[in-house]
Amino acid sequence: MPAAAARQGLSASEATRRFAEQGPNLLPGSEPKSTAAIVRDVVTEPMFLMLLAAGGIYLALGDRGEALFLLSFVFVVIAITLVQERKTQRALESLRDLSAPRALVIRDGLEQRIAGREVVLGDLLVLHEGDRIAADALLVDGQLEVDESLLTGEAVPVTKLPATTDEQSLANAAASAGPPQARPAPSGGSAAHEVASVGVSAASAGPPQARPAPSGGSAAHEVASVGALFASTVVTRGVGLAEVCAIAAHTAVGRIGADLAATTEPPSVLQQRSRKLVHQLGVAALLLASAQVLLGWWWNDRPLLESLLSGIALAMAILPEEIPVILTVFLALGAWRISRHKVLTRRVTAVEALGAITVLAVDKTGTLTLNRMAVAELATADANFRPECADSLAEEFHLLVEFAMLATPGDPFDPMEKAIQHFGHQWLAGTEHVHDGRQPEFEYALSGEILAMTRVFASADPAQHLLATKGAPEAVVDLCHLDAAQRDAIARQVEAMAERGLRVLGVARGRWSGQAAAPDTAPPWPPSQHDFDFEFLGLVALADPPRAEVPAALAECRQAGVRVIMMTGDHPATALAIARQVGLSERPDLMTGAEIEALDDAALRQRLRHVDLCARLKPQHKLRLVQLLRADGEVVAMTGDGVNDAPALKAADVGIAMGERGTDVAREAAALVLLDDSFARIVAAIRQGRRIDDNIRKATRFVFAVHVPIIALALVPTLLQWPALLLPVHIVLLQLVIDPTCAVLLEAEPEAPGLMARPPRAASDSPYALAALAFPVLQGLGVAGVLLAGQTWLAGQGWSAAQGRGVVFSALVLAVMLLILANRDPSRPVLLGAAASNPWLWRMAAGVAALLVAVLGLPWLRGLMGLAVPGGRELALAAVLVALCLAWLELVRVLVPRWGRASRGS
């Protein structure tokens, strides 16, 4: 690509044409579950198999109406499952679209951020540290270090240099020809080692591991002679421009297959516990149903087929098949609801942990502040400059700004570096101090050992090199070897600026007279910045005002029992100033990275209990703090944006990456991504997480409360040698009420009053714990006792089996509605549950009423259910039983408040 065109990229129209021809840049991965797959899953579920068995038995008994009803309900189950699956799938797909990799490309001469799927052959990728490369490409400008361990298994980054003109020309020809056809892997090598780009020298060789290593070294240490870049690898250092030469399945990683692209998310703790519980109840259902069949056949002298029907009804009553539905639907839709608050959930299982967060560890820049950096002050040993107080920049500051700009990349990614370049171009325009396009010969990056960076430039004198350095003031002062008096004077300047909330950098310059060993070769650069002599030029202070919404959000966190800890790399005085401005903590104590290194784990854990501000931190400090907080029993949410933050984000219970300024690596390591980097969004996500947790508990309580009377009415008649009260047809009809309640009504429950005024739930608190289940089981036992007592009285009065079944079944359907109301908020009277806002509540009540009218009013359906025509006394008795159920539920609510609180998780 010619140099002029290299900065223009594709035109918008050409990119659109190529996208239409080539298709999306997507790796092979998991496709949405097909309708056939959903139906297959349904027909292999235990509940479905029991419906089929019951339908077959009814046919064998000659009861064609019951058989057709049950078998037709099979289609109802499939339809309900399809609706639930599609709703969940749509929510997850919308999240996947939001979390898809992004790419910065040049089109029509302008940088544009697009979805990775929209990258086409010939696109120009702008690559920065932390970016995951969107497609196979050739580096045409810049210098990069790339982590290719995904392909090669080697953890050492590989250096990439720009490709030669011939290689770029061949890549252009390949791009013009369209996507290459899939080719077999070279003999003796895996497709994983084949480079997707066509016609370039790297293409035939593959990634570094596939090429012979230079003598005495691993291929991972090889410096690439061409700039072959591979999709899904990560830029660990540098800035570059690369031309796309292969996309989608034609990339090196694409031809490995779906193993890398389609990863299965491991089940969460709650999902594991629910599966274990469902398995245990399934075994219990099988054992009890078998015992029921034997008892009915041998003891009650029932025909075998009728006993089988009774056993199937008991198994259907015991099996809580709604539990997996609750978790799948609630977590997926919960993640979708959270995304509406500009918080992207990358791992749905993280939604569980949101309700239990006790510590929120946040960075200062961009999260508590606006991340709108601007140079606010310059300081030398003798003078200060503030932009708002002057019309021009005095000559004595020109050198300071010039070297601050030289120490900064010309096209920076960091907001602070952007501010330095903007300030320099604004105040030094038209002077000889602006050096746009000047490229360093060597760079010393910021490191954990030296919090400063140095760029080495060629000078007019071939025997000398020019050095430009910027970084933490104390680090730059140390590089300049100043005496104690000068150090103290600079420290006082830094302290005064930092106390106003300014972020302060030191700037220095130097010269080095290193000589090359031979003509046209680079000199042997010293191993450390300490090997140079520097002259301290002054300080650059940058302002980043706090976000207006942060103080209210912090107050909400305190009210909710969530402790907020600031973890920043800034100066301690800056951290304290911002903390005071936003009201982060009333405790004045602060801890620095140096103090953290001096403490052992036990002492640091004790100190951390009394400190909310941590400054001058390195990434390894953040990781250690997160690990110690978790070891102390805290549930930690951690924010981060850089490549080095990834370990701490993974170590936290909930890693939160910045969507605007965060790197791809940080986003991929995190469970949540803030789309606008605002701290208030984290608090909104915690609020939603608590609401989702509450609703899961409400639905779980309802499921166990409603199954207990159904189990009792299916089991007890066999034990007491009564006629069967509930058969599979009755339980199937009840499922028309129970399933929508779990999947729709309770998922849409609004947040409880005082949701953010209570402490976080304990991490070990499970909705399936005995303390949580005791309350709904007690509710169900009372309802069962009332209904069985009613049946006993009816039998004693000589009522027929059909009359008794009609009264008990009608009362049970209405009791289900009471259990819905009772479990919406166990702290309030049952009937007040109808007053709380939920758009689905009255629709459900109307559905229950319509169901009862149909069952009792339609002769064919009434006969199918084995019910008698209801008269006034039957309806009155059913009303009495419902009233007694209501009284029992109120009694449990009043007398067992502890269990009620435990089951609410509050």
ZIDAWO-V550784 format. One line per field, one symbol per residue. psi: psi as a letter, one per 30 degrees, with the letter a starting at -180 (. if undefined). burial: I if it has 9 or more other ideal C-beta (glycine too) atoms within 8 Angstrom, else O. A space follows every 10 residues. Layout:
psi = ???
burial = ???
This chain:
psi = kleefffeal leeeeeeeee eflliklkak lkkleeeeee eefgkeeeee eeeeeeeeee fgieeeeeee effeeeeeee eeeeeeeeee eeeeeeeegk klkjlkkhgk kkjlkfffkl kfkjkjklkf kkkflklkkf kaklkkjgfe effkfkkkkk lklleeeeee eeeeeeflkl lkllklkgkl ffgkkfkkfl efefealeff lkklkgllff fkjkflhjkk kflkjfklkl kkkkfklbff lefeffafee ejkkklklee eeeeeeeeee eeeeeeeeee eeeeeeeeeg hlleeeeeee eeeeeeeeji ffeeeeeeee eeeeeeeeff ghjkjfjeff eefefgkfkj jklekfeflf hikkkfkkka ffllkkefgl flkleffeee eefeeegkke ilekeeeeee eeeefefgkg lgfkhkfkkl flkjlklfej hlkkkklllf jfflkkkkkl akeeeeeeff hlleeeeeee eeeeeeeefg gkkkkkklll kkhkkkflkg lkljklflff flklkkeakk kkkjllkefe eeeeeeeeeg gjkkkkjlgl keeeeeeeee efhekfkfkk kleeeeffkl eeeeeeeffg kfkklhklef eeeeeeeeee fggljkkkkl fleffeeeee flejkjlkee flleeeeffl flkjfggkef eeeeeeeeee eeeeeeeeee eeeeeffeee eeffeeeeeg hlkkekleee eeeeffeeee eefdefegkl klkgegglll lkffjkfgle eefeeeeeee eeeeeeeeee eeeeefggkl eeeeeeeeee eeeeeeeeee eefejfflke fffffkkjff efeeeeeeee eeeeeffjee eeeefhllkk aeeeeeeeee eeeeeeeeee eeeefheeee eeffg.
burial = OOOOOIOOII OOOIIOOIIO OIOOIOIIOO OOOOOOOIIO IIIOIIIIII IIIIIIIIIO OOOOIIIOII IOIIOIIIOI IIOIIOIIIO IIIIIOOIII OIIIIIIOOO OOOIIIOIII IIIIIIIIII IIIIIIIIII OIOIIIIIOI IIOIOOIIII IIIOOOIIOI IIIIIOOOII OOOOIIOOIO IIIIIIIIOI OIIOOIIIII IOIOOOOOII OIOIOIIIII IIIIIIOIII IIIIIIIIOI IIIIIIOOOI IIOOOOOOOI IIIIIOIIOO IIOIIIOIII OIIIIIIOOI OIOOIIIIII IIIIIIIIII IIIIIIIIII IIIIIIIIIO IIIIIIOIII IIIIIIIIII IIIIIIIIIO IOIIIIIIII OOOOIOIOOI OOIIOOIIII IIIIIIIIOO OIIOIIIIII IIIIIOIIOO OOIIOOOOOO OOOIOOOOOI IIIIIIIOOO OOOIIIIIII IIIIIIIOII OOOOOIIOII IOIIIOIIIO IIIIIIIIII IIOIOIOOOO OOIOOOOOIO OIOIOIIIII IIIIOIIOII IOIIIIIIOI IIIIIIIIOI IIIIIIIIIO OIOIOOOOOI IIIOIIOOIO OOOIIOIIOO IIIIIIIOIO IIIIIIIIII OIOOIIIIII IIIOIIIIIO IIIIIIIIII OIIIIIIIII IIIIIOIIII IIIIIIIIII IIIIIIIIII IIIIIIIIII IIIIIIIIOO OIOIIIIIII IIIIIIIIII IIIIIIIIIO OIOOIIOOOI IOIOIIIIIO OIIIIIIIII IIIIIIIIOI IOOIIOOOOO OIIIIIIIII IIIIIIIIII IIIIIIOOOI OIIOOIOIOI IOOIIOIIOO IIOIIIOOOO IIIIIOIIOI OOOIIOIIOI IIOIIIOIII IIIOOIIOII IIIIIO
